[in-house]
Amino acid sequence: MSRFTFPVGYHNIHRTKIVNYQLNRWHSLGYCRLEDLKAAAARMRRMDDFKNEMVREGERALSEER
């Protein structure tokens, strides 16, 4: 059986509070690596960008078999 350690802490990933909260939530539950979230956040200019960027990161993770 493999073990997983949940990430601890709150990070300033995005300047918009609700987006920052959601990105931290994905990270704290172990769904995304912090470096991937930071890269996606850098491309998020509007709230409408959130879904597209998260889907893009998910597809990238799948292509890397993680």
PDB file of N, CA, C, O and CB in Angstrom:
ATOM      1  N   MET A   1       0.842  -1.181   0.000  1.00  0.00           N
ATOM      2  CA  MET A   1       0.000   0.000   0.000  1.00  0.00           C
ATOM      3  C   MET A   1       0.888   1.245   0.000  1.00  0.00           C
ATOM      4  O   MET A   1       1.821   1.340   0.797  1.00  0.00           O
ATOM      5  CB  MET A   1      -0.959  -0.002   1.222  1.00  0.00           C
ATOM      6  N   SER A   2       0.604   2.194  -0.886  1.00  0.00           N
ATOM      7  CA  SER A   2       1.390   3.426  -0.933  1.00  0.00           C
ATOM      8  C   SER A   2       0.832   4.447   0.048  1.00  0.00           C
ATOM      9  O   SER A   2      -0.349   4.423   0.391  1.00  0.00           O
ATOM     10  CB  SER A   2       1.406   4.006  -2.357  1.00  0.00           C
ATOM     11  N   ARG A   3       1.693   5.331   0.483  1.00  0.00           N
ATOM     12  CA  ARG A   3       1.296   6.377   1.428  1.00  0.00           C
ATOM     13  C   ARG A   3       1.300   7.721   0.714  1.00  0.00           C
ATOM     14  O   ARG A   3       2.097   7.963  -0.193  1.00  0.00           O
ATOM     15  CB  ARG A   3       2.244   6.408   2.665  1.00  0.00           C
ATOM     16  N   PHE A   4       0.405   8.572   1.138  1.00  0.00           N
ATOM     17  CA  PHE A   4       0.327   9.923   0.591  1.00  0.00           C
ATOM     18  C   PHE A   4       0.321  10.908   1.746  1.00  0.00           C
ATOM     19  O   PHE A   4      -0.442  10.750   2.699  1.00  0.00           O
ATOM     20  CB  PHE A   4      -0.936  10.104  -0.304  1.00  0.00           C
ATOM     21  N   THR A   5       1.162  11.916   1.663  1.00  0.00           N
ATOM     22  CA  THR A   5       1.194  12.967   2.670  1.00  0.00           C
ATOM     23  C   THR A   5       0.571  14.222   2.059  1.00  0.00           C
ATOM     24  O   THR A   5       1.061  14.750   1.061  1.00  0.00           O
ATOM     25  CB  THR A   5       2.659  13.241   3.168  1.00  0.00           C
ATOM     26  N   PHE A   6      -0.512  14.686   2.673  1.00  0.00           N
ATOM     27  CA  PHE A   6      -1.171  15.886   2.158  1.00  0.00           C
ATOM     28  C   PHE A   6      -0.281  17.109   2.352  1.00  0.00           C
ATOM     29  O   PHE A   6       0.357  17.249   3.395  1.00  0.00           O
ATOM     30  CB  PHE A   6      -2.528  16.098   2.853  1.00  0.00           C
ATOM     31  N   PRO A   7      -0.231  18.002   1.352  1.00  0.00           N
ATOM     32  CA  PRO A   7       0.521  19.242   1.486  1.00  0.00           C
ATOM     33  C   PRO A   7      -0.075  20.105   2.605  1.00  0.00           C
ATOM     34  O   PRO A   7      -1.282  20.084   2.846  1.00  0.00           O
ATOM     35  CB  PRO A   7       0.529  20.016   0.148  1.00  0.00           C
ATOM     36  N   VAL A   8       0.773  20.843   3.263  1.00  0.00           N
ATOM     37  CA  VAL A   8       0.333  21.707   4.362  1.00  0.00           C
ATOM     38  C   VAL A   8       0.713  23.144   4.027  1.00  0.00           C
ATOM     39  O   VAL A   8       1.791  23.400   3.491  1.00  0.00           O
ATOM     40  CB  VAL A   8       0.966  21.263   5.727  1.00  0.00           C
ATOM     41  N   GLY A   9      -0.176  24.077   4.346  1.00  0.00           N
ATOM     42  CA  GLY A   9       0.129  25.495   4.156  1.00  0.00           C
ATOM     43  C   GLY A   9      -0.788  26.149   3.144  1.00  0.00           C
ATOM     44  O   GLY A   9      -1.465  25.485   2.360  1.00  0.00           O
ATOM     45  N   TYR A  10      -0.789  27.458   3.186  1.00  0.00           N
ATOM     46  CA  TYR A  10      -1.583  28.263   2.266  1.00  0.00           C
ATOM     47  C   TYR A  10      -0.626  29.131   1.475  1.00  0.00           C
ATOM     48  O   TYR A  10       0.231  29.797   2.056  1.00  0.00           O
ATOM     49  CB  TYR A  10      -2.647  29.130   3.021  1.00  0.00           C
ATOM     50  N   HIS A  11      -0.760  29.134   0.163  1.00  0.00           N
ATOM     51  CA  HIS A  11       0.189  29.819  -0.716  1.00  0.00           C
ATOM     52  C   HIS A  11      -0.477  30.962  -1.461  1.00  0.00           C
ATOM     53  O   HIS A  11      -1.669  30.902  -1.762  1.00  0.00           O
ATOM     54  CB  HIS A  11       0.799  28.837  -1.711  1.00  0.00           C
ATOM     55  N   ASN A  12       0.274  31.986  -1.752  1.00  0.00           N
ATOM     56  CA  ASN A  12      -0.194  33.091  -2.590  1.00  0.00           C
ATOM     57  C   ASN A  12       0.100  32.723  -4.036  1.00  0.00           C
ATOM     58  O   ASN A  12       1.175  33.007  -4.564  1.00  0.00           O
ATOM     59  CB  ASN A  12       0.493  34.455  -2.196  1.00  0.00           C
ATOM     60  N   ILE A  13      -0.879  32.086  -4.662  1.00  0.00           N
ATOM     61  CA  ILE A  13      -0.702  31.595  -6.027  1.00  0.00           C
ATOM     62  C   ILE A  13      -1.278  32.576  -7.038  1.00  0.00           C
ATOM     63  O   ILE A  13      -0.727  32.744  -8.126  1.00  0.00           O
ATOM     64  CB  ILE A  13      -1.361  30.223  -6.193  1.00  0.00           C
ATOM     65  N   HIS A  14      -2.380  33.224  -6.685  1.00  0.00           N
ATOM     66  CA  HIS A  14      -3.065  34.133  -7.613  1.00  0.00           C
ATOM     67  C   HIS A  14      -3.542  35.366  -6.861  1.00  0.00           C
ATOM     68  O   HIS A  14      -3.860  35.288  -5.674  1.00  0.00           O
ATOM     69  CB  HIS A  14      -4.260  33.425  -8.307  1.00  0.00           C
ATOM     70  N   ARG A  15      -3.592  36.497  -7.543  1.00  0.00           N
ATOM     71  CA  ARG A  15      -3.950  37.767  -6.907  1.00  0.00           C
ATOM     72  C   ARG A  15      -5.438  37.880  -6.564  1.00  0.00           C
ATOM     73  O   ARG A  15      -5.804  38.614  -5.646  1.00  0.00           O
ATOM     74  CB  ARG A  15      -3.561  38.907  -7.808  1.00  0.00           C
ATOM     75  N   THR A  16      -6.300  37.160  -7.293  1.00  0.00           N
ATOM     76  CA  THR A  16      -7.738  37.178  -7.015  1.00  0.00           C
ATOM     77  C   THR A  16      -8.025  36.175  -5.910  1.00  0.00           C
ATOM     78  O   THR A  16      -7.692  34.996  -6.032  1.00  0.00           O
ATOM     79  CB  THR A  16      -8.573  36.850  -8.298  1.00  0.00           C
ATOM     80  N   LYS A  17      -8.641  36.641  -4.833  1.00  0.00           N
ATOM     81  CA  LYS A  17      -8.801  35.813  -3.636  1.00  0.00           C
ATOM     82  C   LYS A  17      -9.539  34.506  -3.881  1.00  0.00           C
ATOM     83  O   LYS A  17      -9.100  33.462  -3.399  1.00  0.00           O
ATOM     84  CB  LYS A  17      -9.524  36.588  -2.588  1.00  0.00           C
ATOM     85  N   ILE A  18     -10.641  34.529  -4.612  1.00  0.00           N
ATOM     86  CA  ILE A  18     -11.400  33.300  -4.816  1.00  0.00           C
ATOM     87  C   ILE A  18     -10.630  32.312  -5.676  1.00  0.00           C
ATOM     88  O   ILE A  18     -10.704  31.105  -5.447  1.00  0.00           O
ATOM     89  CB  ILE A  18     -12.747  33.607  -5.456  1.00  0.00           C
ATOM     90  N   VAL A  19      -9.894  32.806  -6.659  1.00  0.00           N
ATOM     91  CA  VAL A  19      -9.072  31.928  -7.494  1.00  0.00           C
ATOM     92  C   VAL A  19      -7.939  31.351  -6.655  1.00  0.00           C
ATOM     93  O   VAL A  19      -7.638  30.161  -6.741  1.00  0.00           O
ATOM     94  CB  VAL A  19      -8.508  32.693  -8.724  1.00  0.00           C
ATOM     95  N   ASN A  20      -7.316  32.197  -5.848  1.00  0.00           N
ATOM     96  CA  ASN A  20      -6.243  31.739  -4.968  1.00  0.00           C
ATOM     97  C   ASN A  20      -6.757  30.654  -4.018  1.00  0.00           C
ATOM     98  O   ASN A  20      -6.084  29.646  -3.802  1.00  0.00           O
ATOM     99  CB  ASN A  20      -5.660  32.922  -4.165  1.00  0.00           C
ATOM    100  N   TYR A  21      -7.938  30.860  -3.459  1.00  0.00           N
ATOM    101  CA  TYR A  21      -8.532  29.876  -2.562  1.00  0.00           C
ATOM    102  C   TYR A  21      -8.742  28.535  -3.278  1.00  0.00           C
ATOM    103  O   TYR A  21      -8.381  27.479  -2.758  1.00  0.00           O
ATOM    104  CB  TYR A  21      -9.870  30.399  -2.008  1.00  0.00           C
ATOM    105  N   GLN A  22      -9.326  28.595  -4.473  1.00  0.00           N
ATOM    106  CA  GLN A  22      -9.594  27.357  -5.215  1.00  0.00           C
ATOM    107  C   GLN A  22      -8.304  26.632  -5.585  1.00  0.00           C
ATOM    108  O   GLN A  22      -8.238  25.406  -5.490  1.00  0.00           O
ATOM    109  CB  GLN A  22     -10.396  27.662  -6.480  1.00  0.00           C
ATOM    110  N   LEU A  23      -7.291  27.363  -5.999  1.00  0.00           N
ATOM    111  CA  LEU A  23      -6.013  26.734  -6.341  1.00  0.00           C
ATOM    112  C   LEU A  23      -5.376  26.097  -5.117  1.00  0.00           C
ATOM    113  O   LEU A  23      -4.826  24.999  -5.202  1.00  0.00           O
ATOM    114  CB  LEU A  23      -5.056  27.759  -6.957  1.00  0.00           C
ATOM    115  N   ASN A  24      -5.445  26.775  -3.986  1.00  0.00           N
ATOM    116  CA  ASN A  24      -4.926  26.205  -2.744  1.00  0.00           C
ATOM    117  C   ASN A  24      -5.711  24.955  -2.346  1.00  0.00           C
ATOM    118  O   ASN A  24      -5.136  24.001  -1.823  1.00  0.00           O
ATOM    119  CB  ASN A  24      -4.981  27.245  -1.615  1.00  0.00           C
ATOM    120  N   ARG A  25      -6.996  24.958  -2.587  1.00  0.00           N
ATOM    121  CA  ARG A  25      -7.825  23.798  -2.260  1.00  0.00           C
ATOM    122  C   ARG A  25      -7.418  22.587  -3.084  1.00  0.00           C
ATOM    123  O   ARG A  25      -7.298  21.484  -2.551  1.00  0.00           O
ATOM    124  CB  ARG A  25      -9.305  24.114  -2.488  1.00  0.00           C
ATOM    125  N   TRP A  26      -7.208  22.782  -4.369  1.00  0.00           N
ATOM    126  CA  TRP A  26      -6.773  21.677  -5.234  1.00  0.00           C
ATOM    127  C   TRP A  26      -5.429  21.142  -4.764  1.00  0.00           C
ATOM    128  O   TRP A  26      -5.207  19.931  -4.745  1.00  0.00           O
ATOM    129  CB  TRP A  26      -6.681  22.135  -6.711  1.00  0.00           C
ATOM    130  N   HIS A  27      -4.538  22.044  -4.385  1.00  0.00           N
ATOM    131  CA  HIS A  27      -3.211  21.623  -3.918  1.00  0.00           C
ATOM    132  C   HIS A  27      -3.299  20.888  -2.582  1.00  0.00           C
ATOM    133  O   HIS A  27      -2.680  19.838  -2.412  1.00  0.00           O
ATOM    134  CB  HIS A  27      -2.282  22.837  -3.785  1.00  0.00           C
ATOM    135  N   SER A  28      -4.057  21.430  -1.640  1.00  0.00           N
ATOM    136  CA  SER A  28      -4.115  20.839  -0.299  1.00  0.00           C
ATOM    137  C   SER A  28      -4.764  19.454  -0.296  1.00  0.00           C
ATOM    138  O   SER A  28      -4.498  18.648   0.595  1.00  0.00           O
ATOM    139  CB  SER A  28      -4.878  21.760   0.639  1.00  0.00           C
ATOM    140  N   LEU A  29      -5.607  19.176  -1.279  1.00  0.00           N
ATOM    141  CA  LEU A  29      -6.223  17.854  -1.384  1.00  0.00           C
ATOM    142  C   LEU A  29      -5.355  16.876  -2.175  1.00  0.00           C
ATOM    143  O   LEU A  29      -5.698  15.702  -2.319  1.00  0.00           O
ATOM    144  CB  LEU A  29      -7.591  17.968  -2.034  1.00  0.00           C
ATOM    145  N   GLY A  30      -4.229  17.373  -2.685  1.00  0.00           N
ATOM    146  CA  GLY A  30      -3.295  16.516  -3.392  1.00  0.00           C
ATOM    147  C   GLY A  30      -3.609  16.309  -4.859  1.00  0.00           C
ATOM    148  O   GLY A  30      -3.043  15.416  -5.490  1.00  0.00           O
ATOM    149  N   TYR A  31      -4.505  17.120  -5.419  1.00  0.00           N
ATOM    150  CA  TYR A  31      -4.883  16.950  -6.820  1.00  0.00           C
ATOM    151  C   TYR A  31      -3.858  17.541  -7.791  1.00  0.00           C
ATOM    152  O   TYR A  31      -3.740  17.074  -8.924  1.00  0.00           O
ATOM    153  CB  TYR A  31      -6.230  17.585  -7.063  1.00  0.00           C
ATOM    154  N   CYS A  32      -3.125  18.554  -7.360  1.00  0.00           N
ATOM    155  CA  CYS A  32      -2.188  19.246  -8.253  1.00  0.00           C
ATOM    156  C   CYS A  32      -0.895  19.582  -7.531  1.00  0.00           C
ATOM    157  O   CYS A  32      -0.873  19.836  -6.327  1.00  0.00           O
ATOM    158  CB  CYS A  32      -2.820  20.524  -8.814  1.00  0.00           C
ATOM    159  N   ARG A  33       0.177  19.573  -8.305  1.00  0.00           N
ATOM    160  CA  ARG A  33       1.451  20.020  -7.755  1.00  0.00           C
ATOM    161  C   ARG A  33       1.460  21.551  -7.713  1.00  0.00           C
ATOM    162  O   ARG A  33       0.861  22.212  -8.561  1.00  0.00           O
ATOM    163  CB  ARG A  33       2.650  19.473  -8.599  1.00  0.00           C
ATOM    164  N   LEU A  34       2.139  22.089  -6.729  1.00  0.00           N
ATOM    165  CA  LEU A  34       2.195  23.536  -6.566  1.00  0.00           C
ATOM    166  C   LEU A  34       2.788  24.216  -7.797  1.00  0.00           C
ATOM    167  O   LEU A  34       2.293  25.259  -8.225  1.00  0.00           O
ATOM    168  CB  LEU A  34       3.009  23.893  -5.331  1.00  0.00           C
ATOM    169  N   GLU A  35       3.834  23.640  -8.365  1.00  0.00           N
ATOM    170  CA  GLU A  35       4.465  24.265  -9.532  1.00  0.00           C
ATOM    171  C   GLU A  35       3.511  24.291 -10.736  1.00  0.00           C
ATOM    172  O   GLU A  35       3.555  25.227 -11.535  1.00  0.00           O
ATOM    173  CB  GLU A  35       5.760  23.514  -9.901  1.00  0.00           C
ATOM    174  N   ASP A  36       2.655  23.278 -10.872  1.00  0.00           N
ATOM    175  CA  ASP A  36       1.675  23.273 -11.960  1.00  0.00           C
ATOM    176  C   ASP A  36       0.623  24.356 -11.745  1.00  0.00           C
ATOM    177  O   ASP A  36       0.209  25.028 -12.690  1.00  0.00           O
ATOM    178  CB  ASP A  36       1.001  21.895 -12.074  1.00  0.00           C
ATOM    179  N   LEU A  37       0.197  24.520 -10.502  1.00  0.00           N
ATOM    180  CA  LEU A  37      -0.800  25.546 -10.196  1.00  0.00           C
ATOM    181  C   LEU A  37      -0.248  26.945 -10.413  1.00  0.00           C
ATOM    182  O   LEU A  37      -0.955  27.828 -10.899  1.00  0.00           O
ATOM    183  CB  LEU A  37      -1.285  25.400  -8.761  1.00  0.00           C
ATOM    184  N   LYS A  38       1.006  27.146 -10.057  1.00  0.00           N
ATOM    185  CA  LYS A  38       1.627  28.462 -10.281  1.00  0.00           C
ATOM    186  C   LYS A  38       1.711  28.772 -11.766  1.00  0.00           C
ATOM    187  O   LYS A  38       1.482  29.908 -12.179  1.00  0.00           O
ATOM    188  CB  LYS A  38       3.032  28.516  -9.651  1.00  0.00           C
ATOM    189  N   ALA A  39       2.038  27.775 -12.567  1.00  0.00           N
ATOM    190  CA  ALA A  39       2.111  27.977 -14.020  1.00  0.00           C
ATOM    191  C   ALA A  39       0.733  28.304 -14.586  1.00  0.00           C
ATOM    192  O   ALA A  39       0.597  29.200 -15.418  1.00  0.00           O
ATOM    193  CB  ALA A  39       2.689  26.725 -14.716  1.00  0.00           C
ATOM    194  N   ALA A  40      -0.282  27.581 -14.136  1.00  0.00           N
ATOM    195  CA  ALA A  40      -1.650  27.843 -14.607  1.00  0.00           C
ATOM    196  C   ALA A  40      -2.110  29.225 -14.153  1.00  0.00           C
ATOM    197  O   ALA A  40      -2.732  29.956 -14.925  1.00  0.00           O
ATOM    198  CB  ALA A  40      -2.626  26.756 -14.087  1.00  0.00           C
ATOM    199  N   ALA A  41      -1.812  29.586 -12.915  1.00  0.00           N
ATOM    200  CA  ALA A  41      -2.236  30.887 -12.380  1.00  0.00           C
ATOM    201  C   ALA A  41      -1.627  32.034 -13.177  1.00  0.00           C
ATOM    202  O   ALA A  41      -2.268  33.068 -13.368  1.00  0.00           O
ATOM    203  CB  ALA A  41      -1.844  31.012 -10.902  1.00  0.00           C
ATOM    204  N   ALA A  42      -0.409  31.860 -13.636  1.00  0.00           N
ATOM    205  CA  ALA A  42       0.252  32.913 -14.415  1.00  0.00           C
ATOM    206  C   ALA A  42      -0.472  33.174 -15.733  1.00  0.00           C
ATOM    207  O   ALA A  42      -0.376  34.267 -16.291  1.00  0.00           O
ATOM    208  CB  ALA A  42       1.707  32.533 -14.690  1.00  0.00           C
ATOM    209  N   ARG A  43      -1.193  32.178 -16.226  1.00  0.00           N
ATOM    210  CA  ARG A  43      -1.930  32.333 -17.486  1.00  0.00           C
ATOM    211  C   ARG A  43      -3.379  32.762 -17.275  1.00  0.00           C
ATOM    212  O   ARG A  43      -4.077  33.054 -18.246  1.00  0.00           O
ATOM    213  CB  ARG A  43      -1.900  31.034 -18.263  1.00  0.00           C
ATOM    214  N   MET A  44      -3.844  32.807 -16.032  1.00  0.00           N
ATOM    215  CA  MET A  44      -5.228  33.187 -15.735  1.00  0.00           C
ATOM    216  C   MET A  44      -5.345  34.699 -15.610  1.00  0.00           C
ATOM    217  O   MET A  44      -4.839  35.293 -14.657  1.00  0.00           O
ATOM    218  CB  MET A  44      -5.715  32.504 -14.440  1.00  0.00           C
ATOM    219  N   ARG A  45      -6.009  35.312 -16.569  1.00  0.00           N
ATOM    220  CA  ARG A  45      -6.207  36.762 -16.556  1.00  0.00           C
ATOM    221  C   ARG A  45      -7.604  37.134 -16.065  1.00  0.00           C
ATOM    222  O   ARG A  45      -7.798  38.175 -15.437  1.00  0.00           O
ATOM    223  CB  ARG A  45      -5.977  37.338 -17.950  1.00  0.00           C
ATOM    224  N   ARG A  46      -8.583  36.257 -16.365  1.00  0.00           N
ATOM    225  CA  ARG A  46      -9.977  36.488 -15.987  1.00  0.00           C
ATOM    226  C   ARG A  46     -10.536  35.226 -15.350  1.00  0.00           C
ATOM    227  O   ARG A  46      -9.939  34.155 -15.460  1.00  0.00           O
ATOM    228  CB  ARG A  46     -10.830  36.907 -17.216  1.00  0.00           C
ATOM    229  N   MET A  47     -11.663  35.344 -14.693  1.00  0.00           N
ATOM    230  CA  MET A  47     -12.307  34.173 -14.084  1.00  0.00           C
ATOM    231  C   MET A  47     -12.641  33.123 -15.143  1.00  0.00           C
ATOM    232  O   MET A  47     -12.615  31.925 -14.863  1.00  0.00           O
ATOM    233  CB  MET A  47     -13.587  34.590 -13.332  1.00  0.00           C
ATOM    234  N   ASP A  48     -12.949  33.567 -16.340  1.00  0.00           N
ATOM    235  CA  ASP A  48     -13.285  32.635 -17.422  1.00  0.00           C
ATOM    236  C   ASP A  48     -12.107  31.748 -17.805  1.00  0.00           C
ATOM    237  O   ASP A  48     -12.304  30.693 -18.407  1.00  0.00           O
ATOM    238  CB  ASP A  48     -13.761  33.402 -18.643  1.00  0.00           C
ATOM    239  N   ASP A  49     -10.894  32.155 -17.470  1.00  0.00           N
ATOM    240  CA  ASP A  49      -9.703  31.379 -17.810  1.00  0.00           C
ATOM    241  C   ASP A  49      -9.498  30.183 -16.880  1.00  0.00           C
ATOM    242  O   ASP A  49      -8.767  29.255 -17.227  1.00  0.00           O
ATOM    243  CB  ASP A  49      -8.479  32.270 -17.769  1.00  0.00           C
ATOM    244  N   PHE A  50     -10.124  30.193 -15.717  1.00  0.00           N
ATOM    245  CA  PHE A  50      -9.873  29.171 -14.701  1.00  0.00           C
ATOM    246  C   PHE A  50     -10.099  27.761 -15.239  1.00  0.00           C
ATOM    247  O   PHE A  50      -9.217  26.907 -15.144  1.00  0.00           O
ATOM    248  CB  PHE A  50     -10.762  29.408 -13.491  1.00  0.00           C
ATOM    249  N   LYS A  51     -11.265  27.520 -15.796  1.00  0.00           N
ATOM    250  CA  LYS A  51     -11.600  26.166 -16.267  1.00  0.00           C
ATOM    251  C   LYS A  51     -10.637  25.701 -17.351  1.00  0.00           C
ATOM    252  O   LYS A  51     -10.119  24.586 -17.285  1.00  0.00           O
ATOM    253  CB  LYS A  51     -13.038  26.124 -16.798  1.00  0.00           C
ATOM    254  N   ASN A  52     -10.393  26.546 -18.347  1.00  0.00           N
ATOM    255  CA  ASN A  52      -9.513  26.151 -19.449  1.00  0.00           C
ATOM    256  C   ASN A  52      -8.106  25.827 -18.970  1.00  0.00           C
ATOM    257  O   ASN A  52      -7.501  24.855 -19.423  1.00  0.00           O
ATOM    258  CB  ASN A  52      -9.455  27.251 -20.492  1.00  0.00           C
ATOM    259  N   GLU A  53      -7.590  26.628 -18.065  1.00  0.00           N
ATOM    260  CA  GLU A  53      -6.228  26.390 -17.576  1.00  0.00           C
ATOM    261  C   GLU A  53      -6.141  25.127 -16.719  1.00  0.00           C
ATOM    262  O   GLU A  53      -5.151  24.399 -16.781  1.00  0.00           O
ATOM    263  CB  GLU A  53      -5.743  27.593 -16.771  1.00  0.00           C
ATOM    264  N   MET A  54      -7.177  24.869 -15.920  1.00  0.00           N
ATOM    265  CA  MET A  54      -7.168  23.660 -15.086  1.00  0.00           C
ATOM    266  C   MET A  54      -7.321  22.413 -15.952  1.00  0.00           C
ATOM    267  O   MET A  54      -6.706  21.384 -15.670  1.00  0.00           O
ATOM    268  CB  MET A  54      -8.297  23.717 -14.030  1.00  0.00           C
ATOM    269  N   VAL A  55      -8.128  22.496 -16.996  1.00  0.00           N
ATOM    270  CA  VAL A  55      -8.257  21.368 -17.926  1.00  0.00           C
ATOM    271  C   VAL A  55      -6.926  21.140 -18.633  1.00  0.00           C
ATOM    272  O   VAL A  55      -6.503  19.998 -18.811  1.00  0.00           O
ATOM    273  CB  VAL A  55      -9.390  21.625 -18.963  1.00  0.00           C
ATOM    274  N   ARG A  56      -6.274  22.213 -19.032  1.00  0.00           N
ATOM    275  CA  ARG A  56      -4.968  22.103 -19.696  1.00  0.00           C
ATOM    276  C   ARG A  56      -3.950  21.422 -18.778  1.00  0.00           C
ATOM    277  O   ARG A  56      -3.203  20.548 -19.218  1.00  0.00           O
ATOM    278  CB  ARG A  56      -4.454  23.501 -20.116  1.00  0.00           C
ATOM    279  N   GLU A  57      -3.921  21.820 -17.510  1.00  0.00           N
ATOM    280  CA  GLU A  57      -2.986  21.193 -16.560  1.00  0.00           C
ATOM    281  C   GLU A  57      -3.328  19.725 -16.339  1.00  0.00           C
ATOM    282  O   GLU A  57      -2.433  18.890 -16.213  1.00  0.00           O
ATOM    283  CB  GLU A  57      -3.002  21.940 -15.216  1.00  0.00           C
ATOM    284  N   GLY A  58      -4.624  19.407 -16.292  1.00  0.00           N
ATOM    285  CA  GLY A  58      -5.039  18.021 -16.135  1.00  0.00           C
ATOM    286  C   GLY A  58      -4.623  17.166 -17.315  1.00  0.00           C
ATOM    287  O   GLY A  58      -4.145  16.045 -17.138  1.00  0.00           O
ATOM    288  N   GLU A  59      -4.801  17.688 -18.510  1.00  0.00           N
ATOM    289  CA  GLU A  59      -4.405  16.955 -19.713  1.00  0.00           C
ATOM    290  C   GLU A  59      -2.890  16.766 -19.761  1.00  0.00           C
ATOM    291  O   GLU A  59      -2.402  15.717 -20.179  1.00  0.00           O
ATOM    292  CB  GLU A  59      -4.887  17.691 -20.973  1.00  0.00           C
ATOM    293  N   ARG A  60      -2.158  17.780 -19.334  1.00  0.00           N
ATOM    294  CA  ARG A  60      -0.697  17.660 -19.303  1.00  0.00           C
ATOM    295  C   ARG A  60      -0.266  16.587 -18.313  1.00  0.00           C
ATOM    296  O   ARG A  60       0.627  15.791 -18.604  1.00  0.00           O
ATOM    297  CB  ARG A  60      -0.052  19.007 -18.937  1.00  0.00           C
ATOM    298  N   ALA A  61      -0.900  16.566 -17.140  1.00  0.00           N
ATOM    299  CA  ALA A  61      -0.571  15.566 -16.134  1.00  0.00           C
ATOM    300  C   ALA A  61      -0.869  14.161 -16.658  1.00  0.00           C
ATOM    301  O   ALA A  61      -0.082  13.238 -16.447  1.00  0.00           O
ATOM    302  CB  ALA A  61      -1.352  15.833 -14.836  1.00  0.00           C
ATOM    303  N   LEU A  62      -1.999  13.999 -17.338  1.00  0.00           N
ATOM    304  CA  LEU A  62      -2.331  12.690 -17.902  1.00  0.00           C
ATOM    305  C   LEU A  62      -1.317  12.268 -18.963  1.00  0.00           C
ATOM    306  O   LEU A  62      -0.927  11.102 -19.022  1.00  0.00           O
ATOM    307  CB  LEU A  62      -3.738  12.714 -18.505  1.00  0.00           C
ATOM    308  N   SER A  63      -0.893  13.208 -19.794  1.00  0.00           N
ATOM    309  CA  SER A  63       0.083  12.880 -20.843  1.00  0.00           C
ATOM    310  C   SER A  63       1.426  12.479 -20.229  1.00  0.00           C
ATOM    311  O   SER A  63       2.196  11.738 -20.840  1.00  0.00           O
ATOM    312  CB  SER A  63       0.273  14.080 -21.801  1.00  0.00           C
ATOM    313  N   GLU A  64       1.705  12.975 -19.012  1.00  0.00           N
ATOM    314  CA  GLU A  64       2.938  12.608 -18.304  1.00  0.00           C
ATOM    315  C   GLU A  64       2.729  11.401 -17.390  1.00  0.00           C
ATOM    316  O   GLU A  64       3.613  11.033 -16.617  1.00  0.00           O
ATOM    317  CB  GLU A  64       3.448  13.795 -17.485  1.00  0.00           C
ATOM    318  N   GLU A  65       1.537  10.788 -17.492  1.00  0.00           N
ATOM    319  CA  GLU A  65       1.159   9.608 -16.710  1.00  0.00           C
ATOM    320  C   GLU A  65       1.267   9.829 -15.200  1.00  0.00           C
ATOM    321  O   GLU A  65       1.793   8.990 -14.469  1.00  0.00           O
ATOM    322  CB  GLU A  65       2.027   8.437 -17.108  1.00  0.00           C
ATOM    323  N   ARG A  66       0.748  10.997 -14.745  1.00  0.00           N
ATOM    324  CA  ARG A  66       0.707  11.234 -13.306  1.00  0.00           C
ATOM    325  C   ARG A  66      -0.697  11.556 -12.886  1.00  0.00           C
ATOM    326  O   ARG A  66      -0.949  11.791 -11.704  1.00  0.00           O
ATOM    327  CB  ARG A  66       1.655  12.363 -12.903  1.00  0.00           C
TER     328      ARG A  66
END
